[in-house]
Amino acid sequence: MREPGIQRLSARDSGFIAIATPRNDEIFESIIMSKSLIDLISILDLEQLEVNLFRGNSPKTSWQRVFGGQVIGQAMVAACRTVEGRLPHSLHCYFILPGDPQIPIIYQVERLRDGKSYSTRRVTAIQHGNAIFSIMVSFHAEEESAFDHQDKMPDVPPPEKLTAEEVAKQPMFKEMPDFIRRYYESDRPIELRPVELGRYFGQKIDDGRIHVWIRTAAKLADDPALHMCALAYASDFSLLDAIMARYGRTLFDKRMMPASLDHAMWFHRPFRADEWLLYAQDSPSARGGRGLTRGSIFKPDGTLVASVAQEGSVRERKA
C-alpha cells in the first residue's frame, strides 16, 4: 500500500474507473448488492474549498436523513487530507442534528496538534449554518511495541455459507417480510451477510450477540487511509440492532424511533475494507431510552482489526 493520505479522486480518471470495477464472478452471490458500485467512492470524494474546508454530497436515496456512517466517513476523509505520513488510530464523534440529504455538507477541519508521534484533528460538519456533527480523529506514526494481544474471533459460518442462494433455500427466507427483503436488495455500497437470520422473525438472542459479515461492494485502491474511511462508513450499519436482538425485535419495527447519538472507533491492525470482515456486535446495557452497543471487527483469519462503541436513542413511538 502507498503512502498514507487520501488524494482527490475523480470519476474521469481511468485509474479510478479501474478500481471501481465490480466483481463480476461474485456480484450475484450476496444478499445485498450495489447496483452503482461507484457510489462509495463518490461519497468519500470530497471537494476542497479552502485549506481546511471541504464539501461532501449525499447519494440520491429515499432516506429522510443523512446516514450517520456517511458523515463519519466524509469527516475522516477531510481529516486525512490534512495529515501526511500517519494513519488514524481512533475517532470519537457526536451526532448533533439530523443531516439534510438534499444539500451539501461543509466540513471544517481544525489542526489541533502535530506532535512527534501523534496528530489530532477536529472536524465539524455544517449545514444551514449549524453544526450537525463533530468528530475528533487521532493519527499515530507507526511504531514497534513489546505488547501485542487480541480477543479471539467468534466461531460463526463463513460468508460463503451465507450467500443469497444459500439463504434462499431456507424456509424462513420465503416468509421474510417485504420491508426486510427490500432492505437487503436495495442499492447500497456495503454488502452485508447477517449470520443470525432468525432474529428477523422474532427469535430472541439471549446474550444479545449478533454477527454480520461486511465488505464494500466495489474494489478500492491500495490506500490504507481510504480503507479506514470506508470501514468507518460501514461501522454504523446495523449496530443498534444489537440492542433489539435481546427482545426478538429489529430496527425495522415501525414502532421504533432509533438514532445514533455518538460513535467511537479504534483501528488496531491493517485490513482491506473490500474483503470480507466479521462484525461481531453486542449490547451490554439499555435504559432510559438509550442503549449502548459494542463491536469487534475481524478478518476471516481471526485478526482483530478494529473495535467500535456506540450509544443510541432507542424509543418507541407513542400511540
C-alpha positions, -999 to 999 in steps of 0.1 A, spaced: 0 0 0 12 35 -8 20 64 15 -10 72 38 -32 101 28 -63 102 7 -59 120 -26 -87 137 -46 -105 111 -66 -121 117 -100 -147 96 -119 -130 108 -150 -96 93 -140 -90 60 -158 -74 45 -127 -104 54 -106 -127 36 -131 -105 6 -128 -106 3 -90 -144 7 -91 -149 -24 -113 -174 -48 -98 -166 -84 -90 -184 -100 -120 -179 -135 -106 -194 -127 -72 -219 -99 -78 -250 -121 -77 -239 -141 -47 -246 -115 -19 -278 -108 -1 -271 -72 -6 -260 -59 -39 -250 -24 -50 -263 -15 -85 -240 15 -86 -207 3 -73 -190 36 -78 -213 52 -51 -190 47 -20 -160 62 -39 -182 92 -49 -195 96 -14 -160 98 0 -147 120 -27 -148 155 -11 -142 188 -29 -116 210 -13 -129 246 -9 -101 260 11 -70 249 31 -91 233 59 -125 234 43 -142 206 23 -176 199 7 -193 165 5 -226 154 -11 -252 127 -3 -262 100 -27 -297 102 -42 -318 79 -20 -352 79 -4 -337 84 31 -352 113 50 -319 119 69 -282 116 60 -268 82 70 -246 85 101 -218 64 86 -217 88 56 -209 118 78 -183 98 98 -166 86 66 -166 120 49 -153 138 81 -125 112 83 -115 119 47 -114 156 54 -92 150 84 -69 126 65 -64 152 38 -46 174 63 -22 148 77 8 133 59 27 101 68 3 90 96 -29 69 97 -59 73 120 -59 51 151 -91 63 168 -121 86 163 -147 99 187 -178 117 174 -213 131 182 -243 133 160 -258 167 169 -286 173 143 -302 152 115 -284 158 82 -303 170 51 -295 147 22 -308 174 -3 -279 198 3 -241 195 5 -223 192 38 -194 215 47 -165 200 67 -143 224 86 -110 209 99 -91 223 129 -55 212 132 -52 209 169 -18 191 172 11 177 152 35 161 177 64 137 172 41 106 174 5 118 172 -16 143 153 -51 155 163 -78 169 141 -113 182 150 -138 182 121 -172 199 123 -199 191 97 -221 221 89 -255 225 71 -277 256 71 -251 274 92 -254 249 121 -231 221 133 -248 188 127 -218 166 136 -185 168 154 -156 144 154 -121 141 169 -96 120 149 -62 110 163 -34 99 140 -3 79 150 31 73 135 37 36 132 60 21 159 71 -12 174 56 -24 207 65 -50 233 28 -58 237 6 -75 212 -26 -94 221 -62 -96 210 -96 -113 217 -104 -144 198 -128 -142 168 -163 -158 174 -169 -191 157 -195 -184 130 -203 -197 95 -181 -180 68 -196 -156 43 -195 -183 16 -222 -202 36 -244 -171 37 -249 -163 1 -283 -152 -12 -285 -186 -30 -279 -205 3 -302 -183 24 -330 -186 -2 -331 -223 4 -342 -218 40 -380 -218 45 -378 -187 67 -364 -166 38 -396 -171 18 -416 -157 47 -393 -127 52 -413 -95 55 -412 -73 24 -396 -44 42 -367 -65 53 -362 -81 19 -362 -46 3 -335 -35 28 -311 -63 17 -319 -59 -20 -316 -21 -21 -288 -2 -37 -261 2 -11 -223 4 -13 -218 -21 15 -225 -58 12 -240 -74 43 -244 -111 51 -260 -115 86 -254 -147 105 -285 -148 128 -313 -145 103 -338 -159 129 -338 -126 147 -358 -110 118 -386 -134 127 -389 -128 164 -361 -150 177 -346 -136 209 -308 -136 212 -305 -140 250 -269 -127 252 -275 -100 225 -245 -111 205 -251 -109 167 -227 -112 138 -226 -97 103 -201 -102 75 -194 -69 57 -173 -56 28 -175 -28 3 -193 -37 -30 -165 -20 -50 -128 -28 -52 -108 0 -35 -74 14 -43 -44 4 -22 -47 33 1 -49 23 38 -65 56 48 -92 51 22 -100 16 36 -102 30 71 -127 57 60 -147 30 42 -148 8 73 -158 38 94 -187 44 70 -197 7 73 -194 6 110 -226 25 116 -247 -2 97 -269 -24 119 -250 -16 152 -281 -6 171 -297 -39 161 -277 -55 189 -299 -37 214 -331 -51 198 -317 -87 195 -324 -95 232 -361 -87 226 -367 -105 194 -372 -72 176 -353 -53 150 -348 -16 140 -372 -24 111 -400 -24 137 -422 6 128 -428 12 164 -392 21 169 -375 55 167 -338 47 166 -310 73 163 -272 72 168 -260 96 195 -223 91 195 -198 68 179 -162 57 187 -138 36 168 -103 22 172 -81 8 144 -57 -19 156 -42 -38 126 -41 -35 88 -70 -47 67 -89 -42 34 -124 -30 36 -132 -46 2 -125 -80 16 -149 -98 40 -148 -87 76 -168 -102 105 -186 -75 126 -193 -91 160 -218 -69 180 -234 -69 214 -252 -46 238 -242 -46 275 -268 -22 287 -300 -3 277 -321 20 299 -339 53 299 -344 55 261 -307 49 254 -287 17 246 -250 10 244 -236 -12 217 -201 -26 211 -185 -41 180 -153 -60 172 -143 -64 136 -122 -94 124 -105 -106 93 -115 -141 83 -82 -154 96 -92 -142 131 -71 -110 132 -88 -82 152 -86 -51 130 -110 -26 148 -132 -20 177 -164 1 179 -187 16 205 -219 35 200 -247 48 222 -281 53 205 -315 66 213 -340 37 212 -375 49 218 -409 35 210 -434 57 192 -462 68 215 -497 56 205 
